[in-house]
């Protein structure tokens, strides 16, 4: 797997400042706009986003490529599979 910092997303969803469940809802909506194999990058500040996105990825069958946190911002990469 390439390093998260080097990964390039096809679509970025900025949910900084939004609380649960909005990052999950916006990710679910946005990933529908991607073709299979494309990568979505989610930016969020809600600490609950990490377990939420792990559960969402597992439930939906999409690949969670990684989660990185810098300062207060989580950067989450998800590859659309379904």
CNS distance restraints for C-alpha pairs under 8 A (distance, minus, plus):
assign (resid   1 and name CA) (resid  65 and name CA) 7.88 0.50 0.50
assign (resid   2 and name CA) (resid   6 and name CA) 6.70 0.50 0.50
assign (resid   2 and name CA) (resid   7 and name CA) 6.50 0.50 0.50
assign (resid   3 and name CA) (resid   7 and name CA) 6.43 0.50 0.50
assign (resid   4 and name CA) (resid  65 and name CA) 7.93 0.50 0.50
assign (resid   4 and name CA) (resid  66 and name CA) 6.59 0.50 0.50
assign (resid   4 and name CA) (resid  67 and name CA) 7.76 0.50 0.50
assign (resid   4 and name CA) (resid  68 and name CA) 7.19 0.50 0.50
assign (resid   4 and name CA) (resid  77 and name CA) 7.82 0.50 0.50
assign (resid   8 and name CA) (resid  39 and name CA) 7.66 0.50 0.50
assign (resid   9 and name CA) (resid  38 and name CA) 7.56 0.50 0.50
assign (resid   9 and name CA) (resid  39 and name CA) 4.97 0.50 0.50
assign (resid   9 and name CA) (resid  40 and name CA) 5.46 0.50 0.50
assign (resid   9 and name CA) (resid  41 and name CA) 5.59 0.50 0.50
assign (resid   9 and name CA) (resid  77 and name CA) 7.46 0.50 0.50
assign (resid  10 and name CA) (resid  34 and name CA) 7.84 0.50 0.50
assign (resid  10 and name CA) (resid  38 and name CA) 6.08 0.50 0.50
assign (resid  10 and name CA) (resid  39 and name CA) 5.29 0.50 0.50
assign (resid  10 and name CA) (resid  40 and name CA) 5.96 0.50 0.50
assign (resid  10 and name CA) (resid  41 and name CA) 7.71 0.50 0.50
assign (resid  11 and name CA) (resid  34 and name CA) 7.81 0.50 0.50
assign (resid  11 and name CA) (resid  39 and name CA) 6.75 0.50 0.50
assign (resid  11 and name CA) (resid  40 and name CA) 4.96 0.50 0.50
assign (resid  11 and name CA) (resid  41 and name CA) 6.15 0.50 0.50
assign (resid  12 and name CA) (resid  40 and name CA) 5.91 0.50 0.50
assign (resid  12 and name CA) (resid  41 and name CA) 4.65 0.50 0.50
assign (resid  12 and name CA) (resid  42 and name CA) 5.93 0.50 0.50
assign (resid  12 and name CA) (resid  43 and name CA) 7.54 0.50 0.50
assign (resid  13 and name CA) (resid  26 and name CA) 7.49 0.50 0.50
assign (resid  13 and name CA) (resid  27 and name CA) 7.08 0.50 0.50
assign (resid  13 and name CA) (resid  30 and name CA) 7.46 0.50 0.50
assign (resid  13 and name CA) (resid  40 and name CA) 7.39 0.50 0.50
assign (resid  13 and name CA) (resid  41 and name CA) 6.11 0.50 0.50
assign (resid  13 and name CA) (resid  42 and name CA) 4.86 0.50 0.50
assign (resid  13 and name CA) (resid  43 and name CA) 6.25 0.50 0.50
assign (resid  14 and name CA) (resid  42 and name CA) 6.03 0.50 0.50
assign (resid  14 and name CA) (resid  43 and name CA) 4.84 0.50 0.50
assign (resid  14 and name CA) (resid  44 and name CA) 6.57 0.50 0.50
assign (resid  15 and name CA) (resid  22 and name CA) 7.55 0.50 0.50
assign (resid  15 and name CA) (resid  23 and name CA) 5.70 0.50 0.50
assign (resid  15 and name CA) (resid  26 and name CA) 7.93 0.50 0.50
assign (resid  15 and name CA) (resid  42 and name CA) 7.03 0.50 0.50
assign (resid  15 and name CA) (resid  43 and name CA) 5.57 0.50 0.50
assign (resid  15 and name CA) (resid  44 and name CA) 4.78 0.50 0.50
assign (resid  15 and name CA) (resid  45 and name CA) 7.36 0.50 0.50
assign (resid  16 and name CA) (resid  43 and name CA) 5.98 0.50 0.50
assign (resid  16 and name CA) (resid  44 and name CA) 4.24 0.50 0.50
assign (resid  16 and name CA) (resid  45 and name CA) 4.99 0.50 0.50
assign (resid  16 and name CA) (resid  46 and name CA) 7.50 0.50 0.50
assign (resid  16 and name CA) (resid  73 and name CA) 7.20 0.50 0.50
assign (resid  17 and name CA) (resid  44 and name CA) 6.94 0.50 0.50
assign (resid  17 and name CA) (resid  45 and name CA) 5.87 0.50 0.50
assign (resid  17 and name CA) (resid  46 and name CA) 7.14 0.50 0.50
assign (resid  18 and name CA) (resid  22 and name CA) 6.27 0.50 0.50
assign (resid  18 and name CA) (resid  23 and name CA) 6.83 0.50 0.50
assign (resid  18 and name CA) (resid  44 and name CA) 7.22 0.50 0.50
assign (resid  18 and name CA) (resid  45 and name CA) 7.23 0.50 0.50
assign (resid  18 and name CA) (resid  46 and name CA) 6.78 0.50 0.50
assign (resid  19 and name CA) (resid  23 and name CA) 7.10 0.50 0.50
assign (resid  19 and name CA) (resid  46 and name CA) 5.64 0.50 0.50
assign (resid  20 and name CA) (resid  24 and name CA) 7.23 0.50 0.50
assign (resid  20 and name CA) (resid  46 and name CA) 7.00 0.50 0.50
assign (resid  20 and name CA) (resid  48 and name CA) 7.02 0.50 0.50
assign (resid  20 and name CA) (resid  49 and name CA) 7.21 0.50 0.50
assign (resid  21 and name CA) (resid  25 and name CA) 6.19 0.50 0.50
assign (resid  22 and name CA) (resid  26 and name CA) 5.90 0.50 0.50
assign (resid  23 and name CA) (resid  27 and name CA) 6.01 0.50 0.50
assign (resid  23 and name CA) (resid  42 and name CA) 7.82 0.50 0.50
assign (resid  23 and name CA) (resid  44 and name CA) 6.98 0.50 0.50
assign (resid  23 and name CA) (resid  49 and name CA) 7.03 0.50 0.50
assign (resid  24 and name CA) (resid  28 and name CA) 6.10 0.50 0.50
assign (resid  24 and name CA) (resid  49 and name CA) 7.67 0.50 0.50
assign (resid  24 and name CA) (resid  52 and name CA) 7.10 0.50 0.50
assign (resid  24 and name CA) (resid  53 and name CA) 6.80 0.50 0.50
assign (resid  24 and name CA) (resid  56 and name CA) 7.44 0.50 0.50
assign (resid  25 and name CA) (resid  29 and name CA) 6.30 0.50 0.50
assign (resid  26 and name CA) (resid  30 and name CA) 5.98 0.50 0.50
assign (resid  27 and name CA) (resid  31 and name CA) 5.96 0.50 0.50
assign (resid  27 and name CA) (resid  42 and name CA) 7.19 0.50 0.50
assign (resid  28 and name CA) (resid  32 and name CA) 6.92 0.50 0.50
assign (resid  29 and name CA) (resid  33 and name CA) 7.61 0.50 0.50
assign (resid  30 and name CA) (resid  34 and name CA) 7.38 0.50 0.50
assign (resid  31 and name CA) (resid  40 and name CA) 6.72 0.50 0.50
assign (resid  31 and name CA) (resid  80 and name CA) 6.69 0.50 0.50
assign (resid  34 and name CA) (resid  38 and name CA) 6.00 0.50 0.50
assign (resid  34 and name CA) (resid  39 and name CA) 7.68 0.50 0.50
assign (resid  34 and name CA) (resid  40 and name CA) 7.89 0.50 0.50
assign (resid  34 and name CA) (resid  80 and name CA) 7.03 0.50 0.50
assign (resid  35 and name CA) (resid  80 and name CA) 7.02 0.50 0.50
assign (resid  36 and name CA) (resid  79 and name CA) 7.68 0.50 0.50
assign (resid  36 and name CA) (resid  80 and name CA) 5.06 0.50 0.50
assign (resid  36 and name CA) (resid  81 and name CA) 5.26 0.50 0.50
assign (resid  36 and name CA) (resid  82 and name CA) 6.59 0.50 0.50
assign (resid  37 and name CA) (resid  79 and name CA) 5.82 0.50 0.50
assign (resid  37 and name CA) (resid  80 and name CA) 5.34 0.50 0.50
assign (resid  37 and name CA) (resid  81 and name CA) 6.05 0.50 0.50
assign (resid  38 and name CA) (resid  79 and name CA) 5.64 0.50 0.50
assign (resid  38 and name CA) (resid  80 and name CA) 5.76 0.50 0.50
assign (resid  39 and name CA) (resid  77 and name CA) 6.58 0.50 0.50
assign (resid  39 and name CA) (resid  78 and name CA) 5.54 0.50 0.50
assign (resid  39 and name CA) (resid  79 and name CA) 4.35 0.50 0.50
assign (resid  39 and name CA) (resid  80 and name CA) 6.29 0.50 0.50
assign (resid  40 and name CA) (resid  77 and name CA) 5.71 0.50 0.50
assign (resid  40 and name CA) (resid  78 and name CA) 5.23 0.50 0.50
assign (resid  40 and name CA) (resid  79 and name CA) 6.29 0.50 0.50
assign (resid  40 and name CA) (resid  80 and name CA) 7.58 0.50 0.50
assign (resid  41 and name CA) (resid  75 and name CA) 6.74 0.50 0.50
assign (resid  41 and name CA) (resid  76 and name CA) 5.58 0.50 0.50
assign (resid  41 and name CA) (resid  77 and name CA) 4.65 0.50 0.50
assign (resid  41 and name CA) (resid  78 and name CA) 6.54 0.50 0.50
assign (resid  42 and name CA) (resid  74 and name CA) 7.77 0.50 0.50
assign (resid  42 and name CA) (resid  75 and name CA) 5.77 0.50 0.50
assign (resid  42 and name CA) (resid  76 and name CA) 5.02 0.50 0.50
assign (resid  42 and name CA) (resid  77 and name CA) 6.44 0.50 0.50
assign (resid  43 and name CA) (resid  73 and name CA) 6.48 0.50 0.50
assign (resid  43 and name CA) (resid  74 and name CA) 5.64 0.50 0.50
assign (resid  43 and name CA) (resid  75 and name CA) 4.89 0.50 0.50
assign (resid  43 and name CA) (resid  76 and name CA) 6.55 0.50 0.50
assign (resid  44 and name CA) (resid  49 and name CA) 7.02 0.50 0.50
assign (resid  44 and name CA) (resid  73 and name CA) 5.59 0.50 0.50
assign (resid  44 and name CA) (resid  74 and name CA) 5.20 0.50 0.50
assign (resid  44 and name CA) (resid  75 and name CA) 6.84 0.50 0.50
assign (resid  45 and name CA) (resid  49 and name CA) 7.73 0.50 0.50
assign (resid  45 and name CA) (resid  72 and name CA) 5.74 0.50 0.50
assign (resid  45 and name CA) (resid  73 and name CA) 4.79 0.50 0.50
assign (resid  45 and name CA) (resid  74 and name CA) 5.98 0.50 0.50
assign (resid  48 and name CA) (resid  52 and name CA) 6.14 0.50 0.50
assign (resid  49 and name CA) (resid  53 and name CA) 5.81 0.50 0.50
assign (resid  49 and name CA) (resid  74 and name CA) 7.90 0.50 0.50
assign (resid  50 and name CA) (resid  54 and name CA) 6.28 0.50 0.50
assign (resid  50 and name CA) (resid  67 and name CA) 7.33 0.50 0.50
assign (resid  50 and name CA) (resid  74 and name CA) 7.81 0.50 0.50
assign (resid  51 and name CA) (resid  55 and name CA) 6.18 0.50 0.50
assign (resid  52 and name CA) (resid  56 and name CA) 6.06 0.50 0.50
assign (resid  53 and name CA) (resid  57 and name CA) 5.86 0.50 0.50
assign (resid  53 and name CA) (resid  64 and name CA) 7.91 0.50 0.50
assign (resid  54 and name CA) (resid  58 and name CA) 6.21 0.50 0.50
assign (resid  54 and name CA) (resid  64 and name CA) 6.99 0.50 0.50
assign (resid  55 and name CA) (resid  59 and name CA) 6.04 0.50 0.50
assign (resid  56 and name CA) (resid  60 and name CA) 5.98 0.50 0.50
assign (resid  57 and name CA) (resid  61 and name CA) 5.72 0.50 0.50
assign (resid  57 and name CA) (resid  62 and name CA) 5.02 0.50 0.50
assign (resid  57 and name CA) (resid  63 and name CA) 6.24 0.50 0.50
assign (resid  57 and name CA) (resid  64 and name CA) 6.02 0.50 0.50
assign (resid  57 and name CA) (resid  78 and name CA) 7.74 0.50 0.50
assign (resid  58 and name CA) (resid  62 and name CA) 6.83 0.50 0.50
assign (resid  58 and name CA) (resid  63 and name CA) 7.84 0.50 0.50
assign (resid  60 and name CA) (resid  82 and name CA) 7.51 0.50 0.50
assign (resid  61 and name CA) (resid  81 and name CA) 6.60 0.50 0.50
assign (resid  61 and name CA) (resid  82 and name CA) 6.50 0.50 0.50
assign (resid  62 and name CA) (resid  78 and name CA) 6.74 0.50 0.50
assign (resid  62 and name CA) (resid  79 and name CA) 6.01 0.50 0.50
assign (resid  62 and name CA) (resid  80 and name CA) 5.21 0.50 0.50
assign (resid  62 and name CA) (resid  81 and name CA) 4.87 0.50 0.50
assign (resid  62 and name CA) (resid  82 and name CA) 6.34 0.50 0.50
assign (resid  63 and name CA) (resid  78 and name CA) 5.46 0.50 0.50
assign (resid  63 and name CA) (resid  79 and name CA) 4.99 0.50 0.50
assign (resid  63 and name CA) (resid  80 and name CA) 6.60 0.50 0.50
assign (resid  63 and name CA) (resid  81 and name CA) 6.65 0.50 0.50
assign (resid  64 and name CA) (resid  76 and name CA) 7.68 0.50 0.50
assign (resid  64 and name CA) (resid  77 and name CA) 6.15 0.50 0.50
assign (resid  64 and name CA) (resid  78 and name CA) 4.56 0.50 0.50
assign (resid  64 and name CA) (resid  79 and name CA) 6.54 0.50 0.50
assign (resid  65 and name CA) (resid  76 and name CA) 7.57 0.50 0.50
assign (resid  65 and name CA) (resid  77 and name CA) 5.26 0.50 0.50
assign (resid  65 and name CA) (resid  78 and name CA) 5.43 0.50 0.50
assign (resid  65 and name CA) (resid  79 and name CA) 6.78 0.50 0.50
assign (resid  66 and name CA) (resid  76 and name CA) 5.85 0.50 0.50
assign (resid  66 and name CA) (resid  77 and name CA) 5.55 0.50 0.50
assign (resid  66 and name CA) (resid  78 and name CA) 7.43 0.50 0.50
assign (resid  67 and name CA) (resid  74 and name CA) 6.75 0.50 0.50
assign (resid  67 and name CA) (resid  75 and name CA) 5.69 0.50 0.50
assign (resid  67 and name CA) (resid  76 and name CA) 4.52 0.50 0.50
assign (resid  67 and name CA) (resid  77 and name CA) 6.65 0.50 0.50
assign (resid  68 and name CA) (resid  74 and name CA) 5.71 0.50 0.50
assign (resid  68 and name CA) (resid  75 and name CA) 5.09 0.50 0.50
assign (resid  68 and name CA) (resid  76 and name CA) 6.47 0.50 0.50
assign (resid  69 and name CA) (resid  73 and name CA) 5.61 0.50 0.50
assign (resid  69 and name CA) (resid  74 and name CA) 4.37 0.50 0.50
assign (resid  69 and name CA) (resid  75 and name CA) 6.06 0.50 0.50
assign (resid  70 and name CA) (resid  74 and name CA) 6.56 0.50 0.50
assign (resid  70 and name CA) (resid  75 and name CA) 7.91 0.50 0.50
